[in-house]
Amino acid sequence: MGKKTDIIPMLQEIVAENATHYQDDLLMDAGQLSAAMLDPVPENRVFLWMCRPCGTWCFLEREVFLRDTVAHNTWTYQEYIIQAEKIKAVLDAYWLSDAPHRNALLHSVVEVITYHKEKKTKPSDFELDFVLKSH
């Protein structure tokens, strides 16, 4: 058996640097990975893990390759890739644009934005919910 390495701190660094939202996804991943270490079946200890701007994905490798599984459908969801590329292009162009063009850029990817704020709270205590356009 090779050298044992605690990968969770490395994954935490990756998440801190790359995941803007849902960084707590890593807590679930860490639990799944920790439980897998005790599994005597080697195939149950092989995962595909991805950090995204909105959280992480952690799936058993074999599940990713089995069609019609949640893991396969999630990992190979082409619409997500296309949407992520479009959002990246919008964000890249946003700060270089004037106000009317910025508005048009946001409208090209966002369907609805809902603002939530409790009464008698600080101005910075609010939440925004976004519904992105499906393409």
N, C-alpha and C positions, 0 to 999 in steps of 0.2 A: 504494500500500500504506500502511496506517495505521501508527500508532506501535507499535513492538514492546515488549511487556511480558513480563518473566519471571514467569510465573504460579506457578511452583513455590513460591517463598517465601510467596505468599498462601495457597496450598493447605496448606502446612505449618502456618500459623497457624490455619487452620480445623480441621485435624486435631488439633492440640495442644489446642484449646479444646473440641472436640466428640467425639472418638473416645477412649473409655476403654480400648479393647483393639485390638490389631492395627493400631497406628499405622504399622507397617512396610509396610502395604498401599500406602502412598503411594510407596514406593520403586519398586514395580512400575508404578504409574501414571505416575510421572515418566519411567521408561524408555520406556513406551508413548507418552507425549506427545512426548518428545524425538525418538524415531524417526519419529513422524508428521510432525514439522517438515520432514524431508528428503523426504517423499513428494510427488511432483509432482501427484498427483491430489487436488484440493481436498476431495472427499468423504471421503478418508482422514485428514483433519485436523480433522474435526468430531466432538466427543465429548460424551457426557452423563456427568457426574461427580457422585457423591453421597458425602458423608461421613455415616457412621452411628456410633452408639455402639460398634459392633464392626467397625471398619474402613471401607474405602471401596469404591465401585464405579466403574469407568471402562470405558465401552463406546463403540464407534463409534455415532454417532447412528442411522445407517441400520439397524444391527443391532437396536437397541431396537424399531424399528417393523416388523421382519420377524417374523411369527409363527413359533413353533417354533424360535427361536434361543435360545441360552443367555442372551443379553443381554435379549431380550424377556421370557422367562420369569422371569428374575431381577428385572428392573425392575418388572414388573407383578404380582409374586407377592402376591396379596391376603392370604394367610395370614400372611405376614411383617408386613404392616401391622397386621393385627388383633392378632397376638401382641405386637408392639411396644407397641401402645396398652394392652393388658392389663397388660404388665409395668410400664409407666409408672404406671398406676393403682395397682398393688400397691406400687411404690416410694414413691409420693406418700402412701399411707395407712400405710406401714410404721412410720415414726417417730412417728406420732400414736397408735399402738396399744399395748395392753398386751402382755406376752410371749405369752400363749396366742393372741391374735389375730394377732400377728406370725407365729407358727408356722403358723397356718392360711393366712395370706396367701401365705407362701412355698410351702406345699404346693399352693396353687392353680395355680402356674405351673411348679414344678420337679418333674420326675419322679424324677431320681436325682442325688445329689451324691457324688462320689468324692474322697476325701482321699488325697493322695500325699505321703509324707515319707520321705526317706532316713534311715537310722539314723545317729546321732552327728552330726546337723546342728543348727543353731540352731533354736529353736522357730518362728522366723518363716520358715524355709526350707521351705515346703510349697507344694503346688499343689492347687487344687480344680478338678475337672471337673464341669460342669453339663450335664444333659440336660433340656431344657425339655419340658413337656407339649405335645403337638400338639393343637390345638383344631379 
